[in-house]
Amino acid sequence: MRVLAASFPDDRSACAARDHLINTLTLDASQIGVKALAYGRRRTDVAILAGRFDDDVVATARDAVSQLGGTLVIDMDDEAGNA
């Protein structure tokens, strides 16, 4: 299992990527979430998408994030500790 997180230019694109990943990879909605990075919660705020992915779909998830306008910022084993 891996933890992936990606930044998106806005909440709308991050939410669209979340929906795409849930539908394409048949994820449970609790496995992936989106949060605005800025103080306010406006649709134009930079947003972070983060989720836990089985090893067999990680490459597909990485590609989808990139194709949907995201920039991967975290890619780590879910058992790894924080730095």
For each residue, the residues with C-beta under 8 A, 3 or more apart:
1: 52 53 54 55 77 78 79
2: 52 53 55 58 75 76 77 78
3: 50 51 52 53 74 75 76 77 78
4: 50 51 53 58 61 62 65 72 74 75
5: 48 49 50 51 72 73 74
6: 14 17 48 49 50 65 70 71 72 73
7: 37 46 47 48 70 71 73
8: 11 13 14 17 34 46 47 48 49 68 69 70 71
9: 13 46 69
10: 13 14 43 44 45 46 47
11: 8 14 15 34 36 41 42 43 44 45 47
12: 15 16 43
13: 8 9 10 16 17 47 68 69 70
14: 6 8 10 11 17 18 34 47 48 49 70
15: 11 12 18 19 34 47
16: 12 13 19 20 68
17: 6 8 13 14 20 21 49 64 65 68 69 70
18: 14 15 21 22 32 33 34 49 51
19: 15 16 22 23
20: 16 17 23 24 64 68
21: 17 18 24 25 27 32 51 61 64 65
22: 18 19 25 26 27 28 29 32
23: 19 20 26
24: 20 21 60 64
25: 21 22 53 57 60 61
26: 22 23
27: 21 22 31 32 51 53
28: 22 31
29: 22 32
30:
31: 27 28 51 52 53
32: 18 21 22 27 29 49 50 51 52
33: 18 49 50 51
34: 8 11 14 15 18 47 48 49
35: 47 48 50
36: 11 40 41 42 45 46 47
37: 7 45 46 47 48
38: 42 45 46
39:
40: 36 45
41: 11 36 45
42: 11 36 38 45
43: 10 11 12
44: 10 11
45: 10 11 36 37 38 40 41 42
46: 7 8 9 10 36 37 38
47: 7 8 10 11 13 14 15 34 35 36 37
48: 5 6 7 8 14 34 35 37 73
49: 5 6 8 14 17 18 32 33 34 65 70
50: 3 4 5 6 32 33 35 74
51: 3 4 5 18 21 27 31 32 33 61
52: 1 2 3 31 32 78
53: 1 2 3 4 25 27 31 57 58 61
54: 1 57 58
55: 1 2 58
56:
57: 25 53 54 60 61
58: 2 4 53 54 55 61 62 75
59: 62 63
60: 24 25 57 63 64
61: 4 21 25 51 53 57 58 64 65
62: 4 58 59 65 66 72 75
63: 59 60 66 67
64: 17 20 21 24 60 61 67 68
65: 4 6 17 21 49 61 62 68 70 71 72
66: 62 63 70 71 72
67: 63 64
68: 8 13 16 17 20 64 65
69: 8 9 13 17
70: 6 7 8 13 14 17 49 65 66
71: 6 7 8 65 66
72: 4 5 6 62 65 66 75
73: 5 6 7 48
74: 3 4 5 50
75: 2 3 4 58 62 72
76: 2 3 80
77: 1 2 3 80
78: 1 2 3 52
79: 1
80: 76 77
81:
82:
83:
